Amino acid sequence: MPVYLFHQKGTFIISREYPLVKNLNKELIPDRLLLALYLLLKYIPGQGTPYKEIDTLPNSSIGVYYPESDSLTVISDTSRRMNFESFHGDRKKFLASLKDCFVSATDECLGERKGLLAFSGGHDSRCVAAALKLIQKPFIAVSFVNDDPGSKNDKERAAQLAEILNIEHKVLTLLPEDEIHYQDLYTLKNGLNFMYVVFMINFLQELRTEFDDNYVFFTGDGGDRIMQPLFPLHLKLNEDNILPYLLSKQALFDKDYVAHLFGINSTDIDSYLINLLNSYPVPVWTNKYLFFVLAENAGKWSFEGEDRNRYYYPSKTPFYNLDFYKLALSIPLNWKNYGVCYWEFMKVLNPALLKVPIAGNKLRLDTWNYLLLKKCKYFLSNFSYPIKLKKYIVRPQPTSPSIFNFIQQKIEILSKNDRIRELMPHFNSNDLKAKNIYLNKMQLSNLYTVLTMIAEQC
C-alpha cells in the first residue's frame, strides 16, 4: 500500500491519505517529469505523487524522526517486498493448497459482515464468487449496466454465472456519469485515480442507496496480475529491450509525444525508469519487469482504487491477502504460460466457473478450443513486432458519446489555463483535431486527469 511522506522545514507528516498530506502543504512545486510519467502510464512509478516534496515510503521501512533537530532517518528493505522463489512439488497438491488459501483469505476479508461483490463475470470476480459460496456466508453479487455497450455483455455473463452458482444477483442500472461524479472522484484522491474509472463512483454511490454500511465491498482486483502471465514468452528481457517492452505493455501514449508536451527530453523518462528498475533487489531483467508491474501498477495504483472504494464501504480483495499473495507469487512462471494455471485454479475452485464464457467471447472456458485460442493470443502478443507497431494501431473503445464530448469540452477549457501553459508548454487542444490525433476514452480520461491536477496546482 502507498504511504505518503512529507518532511520539510520542521514539518513531518506520514499518512495513507494523500489529500491530507497534500492539502496541509500549500507551497508544493509540481515536477514536469513526474507529471509526464503520470500521463504516460496513468500512475507515477517510484515516487507515486507529482511532487518531489511528497514521497512514498519504500516497502518495509523503519523511520526515526527527531523533532529537536528536524532530522529524519529512513531505512528500507525492498527485498522483503516480493519473493520470486518458485514452488517445486506436486502440481495438484499445490492447486489444492491455493484453493484452500484463497477460500480462507475470502473468509478473513468478510469477517462478520455481509458481502457485496462487484460482479462483472470476468475471471477474477467469478473466482471470488465461488470462494464466497464455499464459505457459506451471506453475500450479494451486484452488476451494473450503463450506456457503455460492454456493460450489457458483462451483465449477461454475470447472470448466467449467478444462476449456475445459485447465488443472489442484483443488477443496477446507472444513469450516465455527470460532472459531479468527476468532481467527487477527483476530490477523493486528488487525481491519483484517473478519470477513466469514474463509473466506479457512480456504481458505489448507487450501491449506498440500496445497501447500508453493514457490508464489505468485494472486488477481484489483483487476480489478473498475480495469476496471469505478465512476462514475455518469446523475448528475453535485458537492459536494451526492457523499456520498449515495458512501454508497449503499460503506456497509454507515445513516450516522445508526452516528453514533447511537457518540454522535457524523452531520455529523462528513460533514465528515470531504468534507475527505478535497477533499484529492485532482483538481478534478472524478467523479474525486474515483474517487480515493476506488481509494485507499481498492481501495488500502488490498485490500492489507490481500494482507497477510493473505502470511502463508501470497507473494500477487500482476497487476491491481495498476504498469505495468498505470497503463495501465488511462488507459482512457477512456466505454469502460468498461456493462462493455463489460472484456468486450472478456477476448475479446482468450482468446475461450473468454466461453463460460462468471458464477456465478449463465445467460447465456454471448459472447451479445448478455448485454451487453444488463448495460447494463440499469448503466442502472437509476445512477438517483437507488436512492440514496434503498437503506436500506429488505434483500438477505439466503445463509450457514450455524451461522456466523450464532456471530456473533450473540459480539456478544451483547461487548455487555456496559465498553469497548464507553463508546465505543458507544447500542449494545445486544437492540435488534436488539426493533426488528426485520435485519442480513445482511456487516453482522453488520463489527459483530463493530468490537466485537472495541474490546473488545481496538482
C-alpha positions as CSV (number, residue, x, y, z in Angstrom):
1,M,0.0,0.0,0.0
2,P,1.3,3.5,-0.7
3,V,2.2,5.5,2.4
4,Y,2.9,9.2,1.8
5,L,5.7,11.1,3.5
6,F,6.3,14.9,3.7
7,H,9.3,16.3,5.5
8,Q,10.3,19.9,5.1
9,K,11.2,22.9,7.3
10,G,10.2,21.4,10.6
11,T,7.1,19.7,9.3
12,F,6.8,15.9,9.3
13,I,3.7,14.2,8.0
14,I,3.2,10.5,7.3
15,S,-0.2,9.2,6.2
16,R,-2.1,6.8,4.0
17,E,-4.3,9.8,3.0
18,Y,-2.7,11.6,0.1
19,P,-5.3,14.5,0.1
20,L,-4.5,15.2,3.7
21,V,-0.7,15.4,3.2
22,K,-1.2,17.5,0.0
23,N,-3.7,19.9,1.4
24,L,-1.7,20.6,4.6
25,N,1.2,21.9,2.4
26,K,0.4,24.8,0.2
27,E,3.9,25.5,-1.2
28,L,4.4,22.4,-3.3
29,I,6.0,22.5,-6.7
30,P,4.8,20.1,-9.3
31,D,7.5,18.3,-11.2
32,R,7.2,18.1,-15.1
33,L,8.9,14.7,-15.3
34,L,6.6,13.1,-12.7
35,L,3.6,14.6,-14.4
36,A,4.8,13.3,-17.7
37,L,5.1,9.8,-16.2
38,Y,1.6,10.0,-14.9
39,L,0.3,10.9,-18.4
40,L,2.3,8.2,-19.9
41,L,1.4,5.4,-17.5
42,K,-1.7,6.6,-15.6
43,Y,0.4,6.4,-12.4
44,I,3.8,7.6,-11.2
45,P,6.1,4.7,-10.6
46,G,8.5,5.0,-7.7
47,Q,7.6,8.5,-6.5
48,G,3.9,8.0,-6.5
49,T,2.9,11.7,-6.5
50,P,3.6,14.6,-8.9
51,Y,5.6,16.4,-6.2
52,K,9.1,15.7,-5.2
53,E,8.2,17.0,-1.7
54,I,5.7,14.2,-1.2
55,D,7.3,10.9,-1.5
56,T,6.0,7.3,-1.0
57,L,7.8,5.1,1.5
58,P,9.6,2.1,0.2
59,N,8.4,-1.3,1.4
60,S,9.4,-2.5,4.8
61,S,10.5,0.9,6.1
62,I,11.6,1.8,9.6
63,G,12.0,5.5,10.3
64,V,13.0,7.7,13.2
65,Y,12.2,11.4,13.3
66,Y,13.9,13.8,15.8
67,P,11.7,17.0,16.3
68,E,14.5,18.8,18.1
69,S,16.9,18.7,15.1
70,D,14.2,18.2,12.4
71,S,16.0,15.2,11.1
72,L,14.6,12.0,9.6
73,T,16.2,8.7,9.1
74,V,14.5,6.0,7.0
75,I,15.9,2.5,6.4
76,S,14.1,0.2,4.0
77,D,14.4,-3.4,2.9
78,T,12.9,-3.6,-0.5
79,S,13.9,-7.3,-0.8
80,R,11.0,-8.1,1.5
81,R,8.5,-6.8,-1.0
82,M,8.2,-9.9,-3.1
83,N,9.5,-13.4,-3.1
84,F,10.2,-14.8,-6.6
85,E,11.2,-18.3,-5.3
86,S,9.2,-20.8,-7.3
87,F,7.4,-23.8,-5.8
88,H,8.8,-27.3,-6.5
89,G,6.5,-30.2,-6.0
90,D,3.2,-31.8,-7.0
91,R,1.0,-29.5,-9.1
92,K,-2.3,-31.0,-8.0
93,K,-1.4,-30.6,-4.3
94,F,-0.3,-27.1,-4.9
95,L,-3.6,-26.2,-6.7
96,A,-5.5,-27.7,-3.7
97,S,-3.4,-25.5,-1.3
98,L,-4.0,-22.5,-3.5
99,K,-7.8,-23.1,-3.4
100,D,-7.8,-23.6,0.4
101,C,-5.7,-20.4,1.0
102,F,-8.0,-18.4,-1.3
103,V,-11.2,-19.5,0.4
104,S,-9.6,-18.8,3.8
105,A,-8.5,-15.4,2.6
106,T,-12.0,-14.6,1.4
107,D,-13.5,-15.7,4.7
108,E,-10.9,-13.5,6.5
109,C,-11.8,-10.5,4.3
110,L,-15.5,-10.9,5.0
111,G,-15.3,-11.3,8.8
112,E,-18.7,-11.0,10.4
113,R,-20.2,-8.7,7.8
114,K,-22.3,-9.4,4.8
115,G,-20.6,-9.2,1.4
116,L,-21.3,-7.1,-1.7
117,L,-19.4,-8.5,-4.7
118,A,-18.7,-6.3,-7.7
119,F,-19.6,-9.0,-10.2
120,S,-18.6,-8.5,-13.8
121,G,-18.4,-12.2,-14.6
122,G,-14.7,-12.0,-15.6
123,H,-12.0,-14.4,-14.4
124,D,-11.3,-12.6,-11.1
125,S,-14.8,-11.8,-9.9
126,R,-16.1,-15.3,-10.7
127,C,-13.3,-16.8,-8.5
128,V,-14.3,-14.5,-5.6
129,A,-18.0,-15.5,-6.1
130,A,-17.0,-19.2,-5.9
131,A,-15.0,-18.7,-2.8
132,L,-17.8,-16.7,-1.1
133,K,-20.2,-19.5,-2.0
134,L,-17.8,-22.1,-0.4
135,I,-17.6,-20.2,3.0
136,Q,-21.4,-20.2,3.2
137,K,-21.8,-16.7,4.5
138,P,-24.4,-14.2,3.1
139,F,-23.4,-12.1,0.2
140,I,-24.9,-10.5,-2.9
141,A,-23.3,-10.3,-6.3
142,V,-24.0,-6.9,-7.9
143,S,-23.5,-6.0,-11.5
144,F,-24.3,-2.7,-13.3
145,V,-25.5,-1.6,-16.7
146,N,-24.7,1.8,-18.1
147,D,-24.5,3.3,-21.6
148,D,-21.2,1.6,-22.3
149,P,-22.2,-1.3,-24.6
150,G,-19.7,-3.6,-22.9
151,S,-21.6,-3.5,-19.6
152,K,-24.6,-5.3,-21.2
153,N,-22.3,-8.2,-22.1
154,D,-20.9,-8.3,-18.5
155,K,-24.3,-8.4,-17.1
156,E,-25.4,-11.3,-19.3
157,R,-22.4,-13.4,-18.4
158,A,-22.7,-12.5,-14.7
159,A,-26.4,-13.5,-14.7
160,Q,-25.5,-16.9,-16.3
161,L,-22.8,-17.5,-13.6
162,A,-25.1,-16.4,-10.8
163,E,-27.7,-19.0,-12.0
164,I,-25.2,-21.8,-12.3
165,L,-23.7,-21.0,-8.9
166,N,-27.1,-20.4,-7.3
167,I,-26.1,-17.1,-5.7
168,E,-28.2,-13.9,-5.2
169,H,-27.6,-11.5,-8.1
170,K,-28.7,-7.9,-8.4
171,V,-28.3,-5.6,-11.4
172,L,-28.2,-1.8,-11.0
173,T,-29.0,0.5,-14.0
174,L,-26.8,3.5,-13.8
175,L,-27.5,6.9,-15.4
176,P,-24.6,8.4,-17.4
177,E,-21.8,9.9,-15.3
178,D,-22.0,13.7,-14.9
179,E,-19.7,16.5,-13.8
180,I,-20.5,15.8,-10.1
181,H,-19.2,12.2,-10.4
182,Y,-15.9,13.5,-11.9
183,Q,-15.6,16.1,-9.1
184,D,-16.2,13.5,-6.5
185,L,-13.6,11.2,-7.9
186,Y,-11.0,13.9,-8.2
187,T,-11.7,15.2,-4.6
188,L,-11.4,11.7,-3.0
189,K,-7.8,11.1,-4.3
190,N,-6.7,14.5,-5.7
191,G,-6.1,12.9,-9.1
192,L,-4.4,9.7,-8.1
193,N,-7.4,7.8,-9.6
194,F,-7.6,8.8,-13.2
195,M,-11.0,9.9,-14.5
196,Y,-11.5,6.7,-16.6
197,V,-12.7,4.9,-13.5
198,V,-15.4,7.4,-12.7
199,F,-18.0,4.7,-13.4
200,M,-16.9,3.2,-10.0
201,I,-18.0,6.4,-8.2
202,N,-21.4,6.1,-9.9
203,F,-21.7,2.4,-9.0
204,L,-20.6,2.9,-5.4
205,Q,-23.0,5.8,-4.8
206,E,-25.9,3.8,-6.3
207,L,-24.9,0.8,-4.0
208,R,-25.2,3.1,-1.0
209,T,-28.8,4.0,-1.9
210,E,-29.6,0.2,-2.0
211,F,-27.5,-1.2,0.9
212,D,-26.5,0.1,4.3
213,D,-23.0,0.2,5.6
214,N,-23.0,-3.3,7.2
215,Y,-21.3,-4.8,4.2
216,V,-17.9,-5.5,2.9
217,F,-17.3,-4.5,-0.7
218,F,-15.5,-7.2,-2.6
219,T,-13.6,-6.9,-5.9
220,G,-11.4,-9.3,-7.9
221,D,-8.6,-6.7,-8.0
222,G,-5.2,-8.3,-8.3
223,G,-6.2,-11.6,-9.9
224,D,-5.2,-10.6,-13.4
225,R,-1.8,-9.5,-12.1
226,I,-0.7,-12.3,-9.8
227,M,-2.5,-15.2,-11.6
228,Q,-1.9,-14.4,-15.2
229,P,1.4,-14.5,-17.1
230,L,3.0,-11.0,-17.1
231,F,6.2,-11.8,-18.8
232,P,7.2,-12.2,-22.5
233,L,7.3,-15.8,-23.7
234,H,9.5,-15.3,-26.7
235,L,11.6,-12.3,-25.7
236,K,14.5,-12.4,-23.3
237,L,14.5,-9.1,-21.5
238,N,17.7,-7.2,-21.0
239,E,18.7,-3.6,-20.3
240,D,18.4,-2.7,-24.0
241,N,14.9,-4.0,-24.7
242,I,13.1,-3.8,-21.4
243,L,11.9,-0.2,-21.8
244,P,10.4,-0.7,-25.3
245,Y,8.6,-3.9,-23.9
246,L,7.5,-2.2,-20.7
247,L,6.1,0.8,-22.5
248,S,4.4,-1.4,-25.1
249,K,2.5,-3.1,-22.3
250,Q,2.0,-0.2,-19.9
251,A,2.0,3.1,-21.6
252,L,-1.1,4.9,-22.9
253,F,0.8,7.4,-25.1
254,D,3.9,7.5,-27.2
255,K,6.8,8.4,-24.9
256,D,8.3,11.0,-27.3
257,Y,4.9,12.7,-27.7
258,V,4.5,13.0,-23.9
259,A,8.0,14.4,-23.5
260,H,7.3,17.0,-26.2
261,L,4.1,18.1,-24.4
262,F,6.0,18.8,-21.2
263,G,9.1,20.3,-22.9
264,I,11.4,17.6,-21.5
265,N,13.8,15.1,-23.1
266,S,12.4,11.6,-23.6
267,T,15.8,10.4,-22.4
268,D,14.9,11.8,-18.9
269,I,11.9,9.4,-18.9
270,D,14.2,6.5,-19.9
271,S,16.7,7.3,-17.2
272,Y,14.1,7.6,-14.5
273,L,12.6,4.2,-15.4
274,I,15.9,2.4,-15.8
275,N,17.1,3.7,-12.5
276,L,13.9,2.5,-10.8
277,L,14.2,-0.9,-12.4
278,N,17.8,-1.1,-11.3
279,S,16.8,-0.3,-7.7
280,Y,14.7,-3.5,-7.5
281,P,16.6,-6.2,-5.5
282,V,16.4,-8.9,-8.2
283,P,19.2,-9.5,-10.8
284,V,17.2,-11.0,-13.7
285,W,15.5,-8.4,-16.1
286,T,12.4,-10.5,-16.4
287,N,12.0,-10.4,-12.6
288,K,12.7,-6.6,-12.7
289,Y,9.8,-6.2,-15.1
290,L,7.5,-8.4,-12.9
291,F,8.6,-6.4,-9.9
292,F,7.7,-3.2,-11.7
293,V,4.2,-4.4,-12.6
294,L,3.4,-5.9,-9.2
295,A,4.9,-3.0,-7.2
296,E,3.8,0.0,-9.3
297,N,0.7,-0.9,-11.3
298,A,-0.7,-3.8,-9.2
299,G,0.6,-2.3,-6.0
300,K,0.4,1.5,-5.5
301,W,-2.1,2.2,-8.4
302,S,-4.5,-0.6,-7.5
303,F,-4.5,0.3,-3.8
304,E,-5.4,3.9,-4.7
305,G,-8.5,2.3,-6.2
306,E,-9.2,0.4,-3.0
307,D,-8.8,3.7,-1.1
308,R,-11.5,5.2,-3.4
309,N,-13.8,2.3,-2.7
310,R,-13.4,2.5,1.1
311,Y,-15.0,6.0,1.2
312,Y,-18.2,4.1,0.7
313,Y,-17.6,0.6,2.1
314,P,-14.7,-1.4,3.6
315,S,-13.1,-2.6,0.4
316,K,-11.4,-6.0,0.2
317,T,-9.9,-8.4,-2.4
318,P,-8.8,-11.9,-1.4
319,F,-6.1,-11.8,-4.2
320,Y,-4.1,-9.4,-2.0
321,N,-4.4,-11.3,1.2
322,L,-0.8,-11.6,2.3
323,D,-0.8,-15.4,2.6
324,F,-2.5,-16.0,-0.8
325,Y,-0.3,-13.3,-2.4
326,K,2.9,-15.0,-1.3
327,L,1.6,-18.4,-2.4
328,A,0.5,-17.1,-5.8
329,L,3.9,-15.4,-6.4
330,S,5.5,-18.8,-5.9
331,I,3.6,-20.3,-8.9
332,P,6.4,-21.3,-11.3
333,L,6.4,-18.9,-14.3
334,N,6.1,-21.8,-16.8
335,W,2.9,-22.9,-15.1
336,K,1.3,-19.5,-15.8
337,N,2.1,-19.8,-19.5
338,Y,-1.0,-19.0,-21.7
339,G,-3.1,-18.6,-18.6
340,V,-3.3,-22.4,-18.0
341,C,-2.6,-22.2,-14.3
342,Y,-5.4,-19.7,-13.7
343,W,-7.8,-22.0,-15.7
344,E,-6.8,-24.9,-13.5
345,F,-7.3,-22.8,-10.4
346,M,-10.9,-21.9,-11.5
347,K,-11.6,-25.6,-12.2
348,V,-10.4,-26.6,-8.7
349,L,-12.5,-23.8,-7.1
350,N,-15.6,-24.8,-8.9
351,P,-15.8,-26.5,-12.3
352,A,-19.0,-24.6,-13.0
353,L,-16.9,-21.4,-13.4
354,L,-15.7,-22.8,-16.8
355,K,-19.2,-23.3,-18.2
356,V,-19.8,-19.6,-18.9
357,P,-17.7,-17.6,-21.5
358,I,-16.0,-14.4,-20.5
359,A,-17.9,-11.3,-21.6
360,G,-17.3,-10.5,-25.3
361,N,-16.4,-14.2,-26.1
362,K,-18.5,-17.0,-27.3
363,L,-16.3,-20.0,-26.2
364,R,-17.0,-21.7,-22.9
365,L,-13.9,-22.0,-20.8
366,D,-14.3,-25.8,-20.4
367,T,-13.8,-26.4,-24.2
368,W,-10.5,-27.5,-25.8
369,N,-10.7,-24.7,-28.4
370,Y,-10.9,-22.0,-25.6
371,L,-7.4,-22.9,-24.4
372,L,-6.1,-23.3,-27.9
373,L,-7.3,-19.8,-28.8
374,K,-5.8,-18.4,-25.5
375,K,-2.5,-20.0,-26.4
376,C,-2.6,-18.5,-29.9
377,K,-3.3,-15.0,-28.5
378,Y,-0.5,-15.2,-25.9
379,F,1.9,-16.5,-28.6
380,L,1.2,-13.7,-31.0
381,S,1.2,-10.9,-28.4
382,N,4.7,-11.7,-27.3
383,F,6.5,-11.4,-30.6
384,S,8.6,-8.3,-31.0
385,Y,6.7,-6.8,-33.9
386,P,3.6,-5.7,-31.8
387,I,6.1,-3.5,-29.8
388,K,7.1,-1.6,-32.9
389,L,3.6,-1.4,-34.4
390,K,1.6,-0.5,-31.2
391,K,1.9,3.3,-31.6
392,Y,0.4,3.0,-35.1
393,I,-2.5,0.9,-34.1
394,V,-5.6,2.6,-32.5
395,R,-8.2,0.4,-30.9
396,P,-11.2,2.7,-30.2
397,Q,-13.1,1.8,-27.1
398,P,-16.9,1.8,-27.1
399,T,-18.2,4.6,-24.9
400,S,-21.1,7.0,-24.5
401,P,-20.9,10.0,-27.0
402,S,-22.1,12.3,-24.2
403,I,-19.2,11.3,-21.9
404,F,-16.7,11.5,-24.7
405,N,-17.9,15.0,-25.6
406,F,-17.9,16.1,-22.0
407,I,-14.3,15.2,-21.5
408,Q,-13.3,16.8,-24.8
409,Q,-15.0,20.1,-23.7
410,K,-13.3,20.0,-20.3
411,I,-9.9,19.5,-22.0
412,E,-10.5,22.5,-24.3
413,I,-11.4,24.7,-21.3
414,L,-8.5,23.5,-19.2
415,S,-6.0,24.0,-22.1
416,K,-6.4,27.8,-21.6
417,N,-5.2,27.7,-18.0
418,D,-2.0,29.6,-17.4
419,R,-0.6,26.9,-15.1
420,I,-1.0,24.3,-17.8
421,R,0.7,26.5,-20.4
422,E,3.6,26.9,-18.0
423,L,4.0,23.1,-17.3
424,M,2.9,21.8,-20.6
425,P,4.2,24.5,-23.0
426,H,3.5,22.4,-26.2
427,F,0.0,21.3,-25.4
428,N,-2.8,22.8,-27.5
429,S,-6.2,21.0,-27.6
430,N,-6.7,22.3,-31.2
431,D,-3.7,20.3,-32.3
432,L,-5.5,17.1,-31.5
433,K,-8.0,18.0,-34.3
434,A,-5.7,19.7,-36.6
435,K,-3.2,16.8,-36.7
436,N,-5.9,14.2,-36.7
437,I,-4.7,12.7,-33.4
438,Y,-7.3,10.3,-32.2
439,L,-7.4,9.6,-28.5
440,N,-9.6,6.8,-27.1
441,K,-11.6,7.2,-23.9
442,M,-8.8,5.9,-21.6
443,Q,-6.2,8.3,-23.2
444,L,-8.6,11.3,-23.0
445,S,-9.5,10.5,-19.4
446,N,-5.9,10.4,-18.4
447,L,-5.2,13.6,-20.2
448,Y,-8.2,15.2,-18.4
449,T,-6.8,13.9,-15.1
450,V,-3.4,15.4,-15.5
451,L,-4.7,18.7,-16.8
452,T,-7.0,18.9,-13.8
453,M,-4.1,18.2,-11.4
454,I,-2.1,21.0,-13.0
455,A,-4.9,23.5,-13.0
456,E,-5.6,22.7,-9.3
457,Q,-1.8,23.1,-8.8
458,C,-1.6,19.3,-8.6
